């Protein structure tokens, strides 16, 4: 059993899989969670994201940030339940889950503010659904952030998106670097025999923020030295074709989406217009990529494991759109 698990982990390890596949999977799971109103499905999405991270992550700095997302998700669920108990809309008369003394506060403006009181089981269930929905979205994005190598993801980005991808890559790298800096500062304070607890926060926050900002600035400088975010020279013809292709892309996508919303009868025509817009968007990316000044030494190829991840995520998203997760 351990050998089989090791082989699966090796097959889906982050060193072998494409980082874009993990981000597509994370976005698909987060969108599926946002469309779901079933508590069991939301818990399954959260648990599935944690299981995938446990199975596939490598010993890398960005993979250690999943604990932060797990802690944040738990805080979100707890706060959602606490707010539903405190700001109870009305005292429950049936199916009472929790009975608390009711407090009524007259603010002098409008109706009185009612706090606490009898809380029904349906109210607690609704609070859990809202909390786990947001927690599932957080854990899905945390899964992608923990499994996708941000540097490999940047190398696989089209040249037309280098400016945006540079800023996004630094932002994505911020959370893992914050966790790593926090561990280093706490370890250094422990070796020096400094105090722990609430009193130690003032001596931890500033060094952690300084180290995180310094590492992010070093990453930005190294990326700039390698040509990320730079614009090369293009001819007048290339510039004209890029602008025309961009205009056709925006026009076709806008018209296609509008036709799909306002005239759903002829969906095949609407989809053809949207498909034409996607084709011109690919042409635009190809033309815009000619301005890049960066040389690619290693090209990240899509493997069989990447296709399996993307197809599985697409099936989960299709099931969410069909309403399976809302039953």
Helices and strands as residue ranges (DSSP letters): H 2-11, H 19-35, H 39-56, G 61-65, H 66-86, E 96-105, E 113-120, H 121-147, H 150-155, G 159-161, H 162-192, G 198-200, H 201-225, H 236-262, H 267-288, G 289-291, H 304-321, G 324-326
